[in-house]
Structure formats: structure tokens, C-alpha cells
């Protein structure tokens, strides 16, 4: 008996060890990046490399952001399982009438309006499943539709404060209301969307890339659970309405919508409600990223950015700020890049700050971590099984980043 018990314990121990190794092997490179950044950030705070005051301030600023990310991703995940996105995708495909140029235009308008009126992160979460479901239903390549979403989620986020979290920070700094910001950014936004559309057509949508001249519009899908579909559709619509009309914080609107959807699934399909729905990787990555960037800023990044950005509020200074903002966003991430850049730009230099905003909004389309929207987009693509070639993503993103940042900054100079 003792020998059998020992053998059983040995087998259990080996099984647990094998399970642990299996989990480690399944970790995505971004999982390692997220964990490593958080560990570095915590070490910086505990060792005093990052003073407690700046660390606490960064955590205070990103708290609502983390709440929004967690709740809106769960909302989108469950809405997708309720086939909300399949229905919307069929509407878009049917409106295109089988013609790719018309479908392309509809997708550009849809993605741009979603980003402008909502938020680039919301677009990445809610619209990416729509585009991927559209590709599956129509029988066309998913990559052109996916790239339309991720590029416009970034480059169409200039017009309103709600379009991008960086806009909220900049609007406070330059004392611009939503209408005031729109009055300044309307031409840059049009130019940004126009340049993005041109690059999308050349790199992903022209006939040599999409592979056909026409497609067959699909029929409207029959939902598996019409009640669940209606509840999730109302929850998503209420989320959008709360942001546009009631003007409530993003995180509170997404939290209420998520709770409605989770409750509906708990009643009708309880097995779908799992902790794995929570985007743990992003919730680990974001705090670590901000702590590490703040640590680097305290120990030399601030001085380096002062020299890189300068204090010129004219056209040359605007180009310089936009270029530095785009470059730093692709190296780090656009949110900490904006915060770091804002800290060194003179308070009176509103044009230079708005140019920095152009760089950190429209420019971060080269690396997967350049913006949270891009990270969210990669999550959605991975969940749907859509493979994005990293080399092509980086090279085409480099062309777009350079051209859209330059053209949009010139447009900003024209209206200023």
C-alpha cells in the first residue's frame, strides 16, 4: 500500500510538473513581455529607482483605463458569441452589393465613424470581430478587412476628445472643448483618413491583393439564440448611447453594459461565463509599461525629450514634435509617449502639443505594441484564428506612419 501511494504521488507530481511546463510553452511572446514589464516596474518602485509619488500618480491615471479595457473586452467577447457581429457583418456585406470598391468605402466610413464617435480601443474590440465575421461570411480574405480596422482605429482618432485617451489629456492642456478640438482637427482628420485609405487600397485592397472583382452578398444569419442576440445588441447600443449622449465615463458605461450581458449569459448559457474572458495579459502589460516608462523618464528620458522636441512652436517645431511622437510611440507605446512628451513641451506651445498629438495618434501603426488599440486588435485576430504576417505589418505600417504623420501635420499647420 505504501509503495502504491508513493507511486501515485510520484505520478501526480510528474503530472503537475508536465502541466506547468505545458502552460509555460503555451505562453505568447506578449505574455512574457507583459510579465517582464510588470516585474521591472515593481522592482523599480521597491528599490526606489522610481519614487512612490510618481508611481502612485501613474497608477491613478491608468485606473479608469484598466477598468474600461477589462469590461469592454468581456462585453465584446460575449456579444460576439451571441452573434451580434455576424448580423452586423451581413448588413455591411449586403450594402456593398457584391462590389469591392463599394465594400471598401463602406468599411472605411464604418471604421472611421466608429473611432471618431467612440474610442479607438472600442473600435479595436467591437469592430474587429465585425470585419473578421464579414470576411468569413462573404468568403474573402480576412487580412484586408482586419488591416482596415487597426489602421483607422489609430489614424481616425484625432477629431474629438472621446476618440482617443490622449485627446482628453491634450484638450485639458490647450483648453479646447469638443467642438473647439473638432474645429482645429477637422482638416487633419480628413487628410489622415484619406492617406490611410490610399495605403489600404494599394497594400491590401487592390485586385492583386484581394483576389477577385466581385463577391456574393450573404444572407442574413439565423441566430442560435434570438433572445440573447437582442439583449446583447441592446447592451452594446446602450453603451454607445451612454458615451455619445449621456457623456458618462467610458469605464462606467462599459461596466454596466458588461454586467447586463454577463447576467444574460449566466441565465441562458452559463458555461460561457468564465474567468478566461478577462484580458489578463493587457491588465498586466499596461501598469508595467507605465511604471517602466516613468522610471526611464525620471532617469534621463525627460532630458532627452527636451533636446529632441525643442521649444519651437512654429511649423518646423510641429514637424519635429509629430515625428518624435510617432517614433517614440512605436518604440514604447502612444500613451506613455504622449505623457512623456507633454511634460517637456512649454505650456504656451499649443501648436507643438497638437502636433505631438498627431504623432502619437496617427503614427503608432508600425509595431504591435505601439498603441493599446493595436494590442487589442491582435487579441481579436488571434482569437478568431486570423494570421497577420509581422514583416508585412511592420513594413506597410512604416510607410503609412511616415506619410500620414507628415501629411496630417501639414494639414494641422494650415488650420493653425
VEXDREN-2710 file (C-alpha; in Angstrom, 1 decimal):
% VEXDREN-2710
k/r/px/py/pz
1/UNK/0.0/0.0/0.0
2/UNK/2.8/2.4/0.9
3/UNK/4.6/1.6/-2.3
4/UNK/1.3/2.2/-4.3
5/UNK/0.8/5.5/-2.5
6/UNK/4.3/6.6/-3.3
7/UNK/4.0/5.7/-6.9
8/UNK/0.7/7.7/-7.1
9/UNK/2.3/10.7/-5.5
10/UNK/5.2/10.5/-8.0
11/UNK/2.8/10.3/-10.9
12/UNK/0.8/13.2/-9.6
13/UNK/3.9/15.3/-9.1
14/UNK/5.1/14.4/-12.6
15/UNK/1.6/15.3/-14.0
16/UNK/1.7/18.7/-12.2
17/UNK/5.2/19.4/-13.5
18/UNK/4.2/18.5/-17.0
19/UNK/1.1/20.7/-16.7
20/UNK/3.1/23.6/-15.5
21/UNK/5.6/23.2/-18.4
22/UNK/2.7/22.9/-20.8
23/UNK/1.3/26.3/-19.6
24/UNK/4.7/27.9/-20.0
25/UNK/5.1/26.6/-23.5
26/UNK/1.7/28.0/-24.4
27/UNK/2.6/31.5/-23.3
28/UNK/2.6/34.0/-26.1
29/UNK/5.6/36.3/-26.5
30/UNK/3.4/39.2/-25.5
31/UNK/2.7/37.3/-22.2
32/UNK/6.4/37.3/-21.5
33/UNK/6.7/40.9/-22.4
34/UNK/3.7/41.9/-20.1
35/UNK/5.0/39.9/-17.2
36/UNK/8.6/41.2/-17.6
37/UNK/7.5/44.8/-17.7
38/UNK/5.4/44.4/-14.6
39/UNK/8.2/42.8/-12.7
40/UNK/10.6/45.6/-13.8
41/UNK/8.1/48.2/-12.8
42/UNK/7.6/46.7/-9.3
43/UNK/11.3/46.3/-8.8
44/UNK/11.8/49.9/-9.8
45/UNK/9.3/51.1/-7.1
46/UNK/10.5/48.8/-4.4
47/UNK/14.2/49.7/-4.9
48/UNK/13.5/53.4/-5.0
49/UNK/14.5/53.8/-8.7
50/UNK/11.0/55.2/-9.2
51/UNK/9.8/57.4/-6.3
52/UNK/6.5/56.4/-4.8
53/UNK/4.8/59.7/-5.7
54/UNK/5.2/59.5/-9.5
55/UNK/4.4/55.8/-9.4
56/UNK/1.1/56.4/-7.5
57/UNK/0.2/59.2/-9.9
58/UNK/0.7/56.9/-12.9
59/UNK/-1.5/54.2/-11.3
60/UNK/-4.2/56.8/-10.5
61/UNK/-4.2/57.9/-14.2
62/UNK/-4.5/54.5/-15.7
63/UNK/-7.0/53.1/-13.2
64/UNK/-10.1/54.1/-15.3
65/UNK/-8.3/52.9/-18.4
66/UNK/-7.8/49.4/-17.0
67/UNK/-11.4/49.2/-15.9
68/UNK/-12.5/50.2/-19.4
69/UNK/-10.2/47.7/-21.1
70/UNK/-11.3/44.8/-18.9
71/UNK/-15.0/45.4/-19.1
72/UNK/-15.2/46.3/-22.8
73/UNK/-13.3/43.2/-23.9
74/UNK/-15.6/40.9/-21.9
75/UNK/-18.5/42.8/-23.4
76/UNK/-17.2/42.3/-27.0
77/UNK/-16.3/38.7/-26.4
78/UNK/-19.8/37.7/-25.2
79/UNK/-21.5/39.9/-27.8
80/UNK/-19.5/38.1/-30.5
81/UNK/-20.7/34.7/-29.1
82/UNK/-24.2/35.9/-29.2
83/UNK/-23.7/36.5/-33.0
84/UNK/-24.2/40.3/-32.8
85/UNK/-21.2/40.8/-35.1
86/UNK/-22.3/38.2/-37.6
87/UNK/-25.6/40.1/-38.1
88/UNK/-23.8/43.5/-38.5
89/UNK/-21.3/42.0/-40.8
90/UNK/-24.0/40.6/-43.1
91/UNK/-25.6/44.1/-43.3
92/UNK/-22.3/45.7/-44.4
93/UNK/-21.7/43.0/-47.0
94/UNK/-25.2/43.2/-48.4
95/UNK/-24.9/47.0/-48.6
96/UNK/-21.8/46.5/-50.7
97/UNK/-23.9/44.8/-53.4
98/UNK/-21.0/42.5/-54.4
99/UNK/-18.7/45.3/-55.5
100/UNK/-15.3/45.5/-53.8
101/UNK/-14.8/49.3/-54.2
102/UNK/-18.2/50.0/-52.6
103/UNK/-17.4/47.5/-49.8
104/UNK/-14.0/49.2/-49.3
105/UNK/-15.7/52.6/-49.0
106/UNK/-18.3/51.3/-46.6
107/UNK/-15.6/49.7/-44.4
108/UNK/-13.5/52.9/-44.3
109/UNK/-16.5/55.0/-43.4
110/UNK/-17.7/52.5/-40.8
111/UNK/-14.3/52.2/-39.1
112/UNK/-13.7/56.0/-39.2
113/UNK/-17.0/56.9/-37.7
114/UNK/-16.8/54.3/-35.0
115/UNK/-13.3/55.6/-34.0
116/UNK/-14.3/59.2/-34.1
117/UNK/-17.5/59.0/-32.2
118/UNK/-16.4/56.3/-29.7
119/UNK/-12.8/55.5/-29.0
120/UNK/-10.0/53.7/-30.8
121/UNK/-9.8/51.0/-28.3
122/UNK/-13.6/50.4/-28.5
123/UNK/-13.2/50.2/-32.3
124/UNK/-10.4/47.6/-32.0
125/UNK/-12.6/45.5/-29.7
126/UNK/-16.1/45.9/-31.2
127/UNK/-15.3/46.4/-34.9
128/UNK/-12.6/43.9/-35.5
129/UNK/-14.9/40.9/-34.9
130/UNK/-17.4/42.6/-37.3
131/UNK/-14.7/42.7/-40.0
132/UNK/-13.5/39.2/-39.4
133/UNK/-17.0/37.8/-39.4
134/UNK/-17.7/39.7/-42.6
135/UNK/-14.7/38.1/-44.3
136/UNK/-15.9/34.6/-43.2
137/UNK/-19.5/35.2/-44.4
138/UNK/-18.5/36.7/-47.7
139/UNK/-15.7/34.3/-48.4
140/UNK/-13.0/36.9/-49.0
141/UNK/-9.5/37.4/-47.4
142/UNK/-9.7/38.5/-43.8
143/UNK/-6.4/40.5/-43.7
144/UNK/-7.6/43.5/-45.8
145/UNK/-10.7/43.9/-43.5
146/UNK/-8.6/43.4/-40.4
147/UNK/-6.0/46.0/-41.5
148/UNK/-8.7/48.5/-42.3
149/UNK/-9.8/48.3/-38.7
150/UNK/-6.4/48.6/-37.0
151/UNK/-5.1/51.4/-39.2
152/UNK/-8.2/53.5/-39.0
153/UNK/-8.6/52.8/-35.2
154/UNK/-5.4/54.8/-34.9
155/UNK/-5.4/57.3/-37.7
156/UNK/-9.1/58.3/-37.4
157/UNK/-8.8/59.2/-33.7
158/UNK/-7.9/62.9/-34.0
159/UNK/-11.3/64.7/-34.2
160/UNK/-13.0/64.5/-30.8
161/UNK/-11.7/64.2/-27.1
162/UNK/-13.5/60.8/-26.8
163/UNK/-11.8/59.5/-29.9
164/UNK/-8.5/58.8/-28.1
165/UNK/-7.5/59.0/-24.4
166/UNK/-4.5/61.2/-25.4
167/UNK/-7.1/63.7/-26.8
168/UNK/-8.6/64.0/-23.4
169/UNK/-5.3/64.9/-21.9
170/UNK/-4.4/67.4/-24.7
171/UNK/-7.9/69.0/-24.6
172/UNK/-7.4/69.9/-21.0
173/UNK/-3.9/71.2/-21.6
174/UNK/-4.9/73.5/-24.5
175/UNK/-8.4/74.3/-23.0
176/UNK/-10.3/73.1/-26.0
177/UNK/-14.0/71.9/-25.8
178/UNK/-15.1/69.0/-28.0
179/UNK/-16.3/71.5/-30.7
180/UNK/-13.1/73.5/-30.3
181/UNK/-10.9/70.5/-30.8
182/UNK/-13.1/69.4/-33.8
183/UNK/-12.7/72.9/-35.3
184/UNK/-8.9/72.5/-35.2
185/UNK/-8.7/68.9/-36.2
186/UNK/-11.3/68.5/-39.0
187/UNK/-8.9/69.0/-41.8
188/UNK/-6.1/66.9/-40.3
189/UNK/-8.6/64.2/-39.7
190/UNK/-9.8/64.2/-43.3
191/UNK/-6.2/64.1/-44.5
192/UNK/-5.3/61.3/-42.1
193/UNK/-8.3/59.1/-43.2
194/UNK/-7.5/59.9/-46.9
195/UNK/-3.9/58.9/-46.7
196/UNK/-4.8/55.8/-44.7
197/UNK/-7.4/54.8/-47.4
198/UNK/-4.9/55.2/-50.2
199/UNK/-2.4/53.0/-48.4
200/UNK/-5.0/50.4/-47.6
201/UNK/-6.1/50.2/-51.2
202/UNK/-2.5/49.9/-52.5
203/UNK/-1.2/47.4/-49.9
204/UNK/-4.3/45.3/-49.1
205/UNK/-7.4/46.0/-51.1
206/UNK/-6.4/46.3/-54.8
207/UNK/-7.3/43.3/-57.1
208/UNK/-3.9/41.7/-56.8
209/UNK/-4.3/41.5/-53.0
210/UNK/-7.9/40.6/-52.6
211/UNK/-8.0/38.1/-55.5
212/UNK/-11.4/38.8/-57.1
213/UNK/-13.6/41.5/-58.7
214/UNK/-16.9/40.7/-57.0
215/UNK/-18.3/38.8/-54.1
216/UNK/-21.7/37.2/-53.4
217/UNK/-23.6/39.1/-50.7
218/UNK/-24.6/36.7/-47.9
219/UNK/-28.0/36.1/-46.5
220/UNK/-28.9/37.4/-43.0
221/UNK/-27.8/34.8/-40.5
222/UNK/-30.3/33.0/-38.3
223/UNK/-29.2/33.4/-34.7
224/UNK/-28.9/30.4/-32.4
225/UNK/-30.5/32.3/-29.5
226/UNK/-32.6/35.3/-30.7
227/UNK/-33.3/36.4/-27.1
228/UNK/-29.6/36.5/-26.2
229/UNK/-28.8/38.3/-29.5
230/UNK/-31.4/41.0/-28.7
231/UNK/-30.1/41.5/-25.2
232/UNK/-26.5/41.8/-26.3
233/UNK/-27.4/44.2/-29.1
234/UNK/-29.3/46.5/-26.7
235/UNK/-26.4/46.4/-24.3
236/UNK/-23.9/47.4/-27.0
237/UNK/-26.3/50.1/-28.3
238/UNK/-26.8/51.4/-24.8
239/UNK/-23.0/51.5/-24.3
240/UNK/-22.6/53.7/-27.4
241/UNK/-25.6/55.9/-26.5
242/UNK/-24.2/56.4/-23.0
243/UNK/-20.9/57.7/-24.4
244/UNK/-22.4/59.9/-27.1
245/UNK/-25.5/61.4/-25.4
246/UNK/-25.2/61.0/-21.6
247/UNK/-21.4/61.7/-21.6
248/UNK/-20.6/59.2/-18.8
249/UNK/-17.0/57.9/-18.2
250/UNK/-16.0/55.1/-20.6
251/UNK/-15.3/52.6/-17.9
252/UNK/-18.7/53.1/-16.2
253/UNK/-20.6/52.7/-19.5
254/UNK/-18.7/49.6/-20.4
255/UNK/-19.1/48.2/-16.9
256/UNK/-22.9/48.5/-16.9
257/UNK/-23.2/47.0/-20.5
258/UNK/-20.9/44.1/-19.5
259/UNK/-22.9/43.3/-16.4
260/UNK/-26.1/43.2/-18.5
261/UNK/-24.5/40.8/-21.0
262/UNK/-22.9/38.6/-18.3
263/UNK/-26.2/38.3/-16.5
264/UNK/-27.9/37.3/-19.7
265/UNK/-25.3/34.6/-20.4
266/UNK/-25.4/33.4/-16.8
267/UNK/-29.2/32.7/-17.3
268/UNK/-29.2/31.3/-20.8
269/UNK/-25.7/29.9/-21.4
270/UNK/-23.9/29.7/-18.0
271/UNK/-21.0/27.6/-19.3
272/UNK/-19.8/30.6/-21.5
273/UNK/-19.1/32.8/-18.4
274/UNK/-15.5/32.1/-17.5
275/UNK/-12.6/33.9/-16.0
276/UNK/-10.6/33.3/-19.2
277/UNK/-12.8/36.1/-20.8
278/UNK/-10.8/38.7/-18.8
279/UNK/-7.8/40.1/-20.8
280/UNK/-5.2/39.3/-18.2
281/UNK/-2.3/40.0/-20.5
282/UNK/-3.4/43.6/-21.1
283/UNK/-4.2/44.2/-17.4
284/UNK/-0.6/43.1/-16.6
285/UNK/1.0/44.9/-19.5
286/UNK/-0.4/48.4/-19.1
287/UNK/0.7/49.0/-15.4
288/UNK/4.1/47.5/-16.1
289/UNK/4.6/49.6/-19.2
290/UNK/3.7/52.9/-17.4
291/UNK/5.9/52.2/-14.4
292/UNK/8.9/51.3/-16.6
293/UNK/8.4/54.4/-18.9
294/UNK/8.1/56.6/-15.8
295/UNK/11.2/55.1/-14.3
296/UNK/13.1/55.8/-17.6
297/UNK/11.7/59.3/-17.7
298/UNK/13.0/60.0/-14.2
299/UNK/16.4/58.8/-15.1
300/UNK/17.1/60.6/-18.3
301/UNK/14.2/60.3/-20.8
302/UNK/12.9/63.7/-19.7
303/UNK/16.1/65.5/-20.6
304/UNK/16.5/63.5/-23.8
305/UNK/13.0/64.5/-24.9
306/UNK/13.6/68.1/-24.1
307/UNK/16.5/68.1/-26.6
308/UNK/14.6/66.1/-29.1
309/UNK/11.4/68.1/-29.1
310/UNK/12.9/71.6/-28.5
311/UNK/10.6/74.6/-27.9
312/UNK/9.8/75.8/-31.4
313/UNK/6.0/76.4/-31.8
314/UNK/6.3/77.0/-35.5
315/UNK/6.0/74.7/-38.5
316/UNK/9.4/73.1/-38.1
317/UNK/8.8/72.5/-34.4
318/UNK/5.4/70.9/-35.2
319/UNK/7.0/68.5/-37.7
320/UNK/9.7/67.7/-35.1
321/UNK/7.2/67.0/-32.4
322/UNK/5.0/64.9/-34.6
323/UNK/8.0/62.8/-35.8
324/UNK/9.3/62.3/-32.3
325/UNK/5.8/61.4/-31.0
326/UNK/5.3/58.8/-33.8
327/UNK/8.8/57.3/-33.3
328/UNK/8.6/57.1/-29.5
329/UNK/5.1/55.6/-29.7
330/UNK/6.3/52.8/-31.9
331/UNK/9.3/52.2/-29.6
332/UNK/7.3/52.4/-26.3
333/UNK/3.5/53.0/-26.7
334/UNK/1.5/56.0/-27.6
335/UNK/0.0/56.7/-24.1
336/UNK/3.3/56.9/-22.2
337/UNK/4.9/58.6/-25.2
338/UNK/2.3/61.4/-25.1
339/UNK/2.6/61.8/-21.3
340/UNK/6.4/62.0/-21.5
341/UNK/6.3/64.4/-24.4
342/UNK/3.6/66.6/-22.8
343/UNK/5.8/67.0/-19.7
344/UNK/8.6/68.7/-21.7
345/UNK/6.6/70.9/-24.1
346/UNK/6.3/74.5/-22.9
347/UNK/2.8/75.3/-21.6
348/UNK/2.2/78.1/-24.1
349/UNK/3.1/75.9/-27.2
350/UNK/-0.3/74.7/-28.1
351/UNK/0.6/74.1/-31.8
352/UNK/3.6/72.0/-30.8
353/UNK/1.5/70.0/-28.4
354/UNK/-1.2/69.3/-31.0
355/UNK/1.5/68.2/-33.5
356/UNK/2.7/65.8/-30.8
357/UNK/-0.9/64.5/-30.6
358/UNK/-0.9/63.9/-34.3
359/UNK/2.3/61.8/-34.0
360/UNK/1.1/59.7/-31.1
361/UNK/-2.4/59.1/-32.6
362/UNK/-1.8/58.6/-36.3
363/UNK/1.8/57.4/-36.2
364/UNK/1.8/54.3/-33.9
365/UNK/1.0/51.8/-36.7
366/UNK/4.4/50.0/-37.1
367/UNK/4.9/47.8/-34.0
368/UNK/2.2/45.6/-32.3
369/UNK/2.6/47.4/-29.0
370/UNK/2.6/51.0/-30.4
371/UNK/-1.0/51.6/-29.2
372/UNK/-3.4/49.7/-26.9
373/UNK/-5.8/49.6/-29.9
374/UNK/-3.3/47.6/-31.9
375/UNK/-2.7/45.2/-28.9
376/UNK/-6.5/44.7/-28.6
377/UNK/-6.7/44.2/-32.3
378/UNK/-4.0/41.5/-32.2
379/UNK/-6.0/39.8/-29.4
380/UNK/-9.1/39.7/-31.5
381/UNK/-7.3/38.4/-34.6
382/UNK/-5.6/35.7/-32.6
383/UNK/-8.9/34.7/-31.0
384/UNK/-10.5/34.4/-34.5
385/UNK/-7.5/32.5/-35.9
386/UNK/-6.5/35.2/-38.4
387/UNK/-2.8/35.2/-39.0
388/UNK/-1.1/38.6/-39.5
389/UNK/2.4/38.4/-41.0
390/UNK/4.6/40.5/-38.8
391/UNK/7.0/41.5/-41.5
392/UNK/4.4/42.9/-43.8
393/UNK/2.5/44.5/-40.9
394/UNK/5.7/46.4/-39.9
395/UNK/6.8/47.4/-43.4
396/UNK/3.4/48.7/-44.7
397/UNK/2.9/50.3/-41.3
398/UNK/6.2/52.2/-41.7
399/UNK/5.1/53.6/-45.0
400/UNK/1.7/54.7/-43.6
401/UNK/3.3/56.1/-40.4
402/UNK/5.7/58.3/-42.2
403/UNK/3.2/59.6/-44.9
404/UNK/0.2/60.1/-42.6
405/UNK/2.2/61.8/-39.9
406/UNK/3.8/64.2/-42.4
407/UNK/0.6/64.9/-44.4
408/UNK/-1.6/65.3/-41.3
409/UNK/0.9/67.7/-39.6
410/UNK/1.0/69.9/-42.7
411/UNK/-2.8/70.0/-42.6
412/UNK/-2.7/71.0/-39.0
413/UNK/-0.3/73.8/-39.8
414/UNK/-2.7/75.1/-42.5
415/UNK/-5.6/75.4/-40.0
416/UNK/-3.4/76.9/-37.2
END
